[in-house]
């Protein structure tokens, strides 16, 4: 009886999916805007997160549509930057939202 219990435990552990090692890892760049007042009406933050590979964090065109929307909303693109013309975050978010 004890053996069956151990066999069940090892079988259930083997059938559990392993942590996905293929999930993309991002390098981040935090841009701190100093000397600007916090605008509570627009929700602008003094900190903006970009991917380290973002070509030009100051340019709206260096971000995907979602990043541009986030910049317009609160000044933080949340890493939705274009790298070689593609936003690496968008497919990752679509994948995690489907789960």
MONORWO-V837771 format. One record per residue. N is the residue number from 1. PSI is psi in degrees with one decimal (* if undefined). OMEGA is omega in whole degrees, 0 to 359 (NA if undefined). Layout:
N/PSI/OMEGA
N/PSI/OMEGA
This chain:
1/-42.6/177
2/-37.8/180
3/-42.9/179
4/-40.0/180
5/-43.9/178
6/-39.1/180
7/-41.1/178
8/-42.9/179
9/-45.3/182
10/-33.4/179
11/-41.2/180
12/-34.1/178
13/-37.0/181
14/-30.8/182
15/-12.7/178
16/137.5/180
17/140.5/177
18/158.5/177
19/137.3/183
20/112.2/178
21/-11.2/183
22/-0.5/178
23/135.8/183
24/143.9/175
25/133.8/183
26/143.9/171
27/133.7/188
28/154.5/174
29/124.7/176
30/128.1/178
31/120.2/180
32/123.5/178
33/107.4/180
34/152.9/177
35/-0.8/177
36/140.7/178
37/147.3/176
38/125.2/180
39/97.1/183
40/-31.3/181
41/-39.1/180
42/-12.7/178
43/16.9/181
44/134.1/179
45/162.4/177
46/-1.1/182
47/131.9/178
48/135.2/181
49/126.6/178
50/158.5/171
51/147.2/180
52/-28.3/181
53/6.1/179
54/124.6/185
55/-42.5/182
56/90.3/183
57/-25.3/182
58/-16.8/183
59/128.2/178
60/-36.2/182
61/-11.6/180
62/11.8/183
63/152.0/178
64/177.8/182
65/-42.5/179
66/-42.0/177
67/-40.5/178
68/-41.0/178
69/-43.9/180
70/-38.4/178
71/-43.7/180
72/-31.3/183
73/-55.2/184
74/9.2/176
75/1.2/183
76/111.9/181
77/-6.2/178
78/37.8/176
79/12.9/178
80/67.5/182
81/150.8/176
82/129.0/175
83/114.8/186
84/38.3/176
85/3.7/182
86/141.6/175
87/111.5/181
88/-20.9/181
89/-35.3/186
90/-48.1/177
91/-34.9/180
92/-40.1/179
93/-40.5/179
94/-38.5/179
95/-43.4/182
96/-27.2/177
97/-27.5/181
98/-21.4/184
99/*/NA
